[in-house]
Amino acid sequence: MPTLPPESSHDRPAWATPSFAVSLLIALAIPLYFVRLGAAPLLDPDEPYYAVPALEMLKAHSWAVPIFRGEPWFDKPILYYWVVLAGYKLLGVEEAAARIGSALAATAGAIAMATLAPRAWRTGGAHVLGALALATGIEYAFIARAAVTDMTLTCCLTLGFLFAARYLEDRRSWDAAAAGAAFGLAVLTKGPVGALVPALALGAYGVWMRRRELIAPHAVLSAAAGFLATAAPWYAYMAVAHRDLVVRVFLGEENLGRFLNPEHHQLPFFYVGVFLAGMLPWSAALPWALVGTAFDAWRRDEGRGTSPGPAYALFWGASIVALFSISASKLLTYVLPAFPPAAFLVARFWVDVLGPGSARRRRAALGAAALGAALSVLIAAALLVAARSPKYVVALPSLRVLAGVLVCGGVAGVIAVRARRIGWFALSQSALGLGLVIVGVLLVVPAIGTDDSTKALVSDLRARGLADRVAGAYRVTDVSLDFYLDRTVSRERDPAAWARRTAAAPEGLWIVATRDAEAEAEEAGLRAERVIVAGRRSVVRLTPR
């Protein structure tokens, strides 16, 4: 078997040492992911669907199965609910506790890139620059502050692919077992996609690069043992205790159903826009990075016995994008697991073009920097246009600040590239990402979230001593009501049933959509008296017409 040369310190700048990289990433993670983590209320629709079942599990003293509205529930597997439960145990029941698992997973994913990357990723410190690009990218940073499964899934898949790359370097069974265990945790986080993605990526990479070591018996057995150790016990329990939930709800409705039926409609090439906007301020180099890597992959330079390099990252990211592109349902968070390999490819591009190189490379560097500045200006203009919408008028001052940060950061990037200083460029882009997140967290999200969330409405109800009089919600599906009222809120959608319940309990208050309160009450033969108006939701007292 060919042997790999040891990593040379001459190939790695001083700032790319493991201790410095980990310290830098932790220092960035604190303001990016943890500061004011609970400042914004839980945002509908996704965050409450994880925070509320975990809260019901906490009250029921049950860790075995998610519980929603008093019944066993299988919208997603158990791991992320355990993460939220652990947050509640640690911090108490609050927004930050529901989100801290995502923040920790984001930090772990970036550190893993800087410390577990294969040797082919380390030339010129590209692995550390890639971790920096990943950590300060806009979408990655904001999903790190959200109580959703996507960041935990991304962390598990990142660990799995990195351990698989280490196995390809050194053929150690332990690395194969660790990769299998990480992919098992991915399945325990979001279901079959946690196994399907690595199967597609590693299968395609192995076939194209002729890496038969991926199917060596000791590797397959070790990976299978790791996978079964993490994924099998809970799924076996569910198959015995709640077979219908596993087959009909989880596999049928939540996975196959969403894959085949367009629950979330999007425009063609939706994920192109997701990467260009979501990887800001680093995304402008992605087209150049992908073209160059495609040529590397075509030459099949990563054959047997070599360290997995750019082509490995390409197959990793492309499998995720391809899988979710053919899915009928599309959301911007679905391709978050492709951001780590994309961040490395971008970092490798900048290491190549800002080091000693040809005039062609200098032109490529300036072209990418100019595209980055143009994207920043374009998105800044879009933010200013969006700020004119009544929905976002409350956030107009903060959106203007955000637009200014974007423009300044884009210009600073061009200046750093013209000076051919990769350190300056990394500093300018990281500072831009940090500035965008801080402005968004401190100003934009709280302003918009206050109008969209039910937290302010429930706080007003408690201040007036009316929280116990809420009888239910009519055509309001926001599950955050259950979180903030600390009980299961009854829902109604049928006008006749709503009228009957009002007649049976005339003293009760109802939560309705502000815009449609009177029209919906009239449809049910009721008169609505507004008691509280808080953004998109209102509390009304009903009487027969």
NORZIMO-V894805 format. One record per helix or strand of 3 or more residues. SS is the DSSP state (helix for helix, strand for strand). FROM is the first residue (numbers start at 1). TO is the last residue. Records with the same first field share a line. If there is no record, write none. Layout:
SS = FROM-TO / FROM-TO
//
This chain:
helix = 9-11 / 14-16 / 18-34 / 46-60 / 79-91 / 95-116 / 119-121 / 123-136 / 138-143 / 150-170 / 173-190 / 193-209 / 212-215 / 217-241 / 243-260 / 270-278 / 283-299 / 310-326 / 332-353 / 359-386 / 393-418 / 422-452 / 455-463 / 467-469 / 480-485 / 495-504 / 514-523
strand = 470-474 / 509-513 / 526-534 / 537-544
//
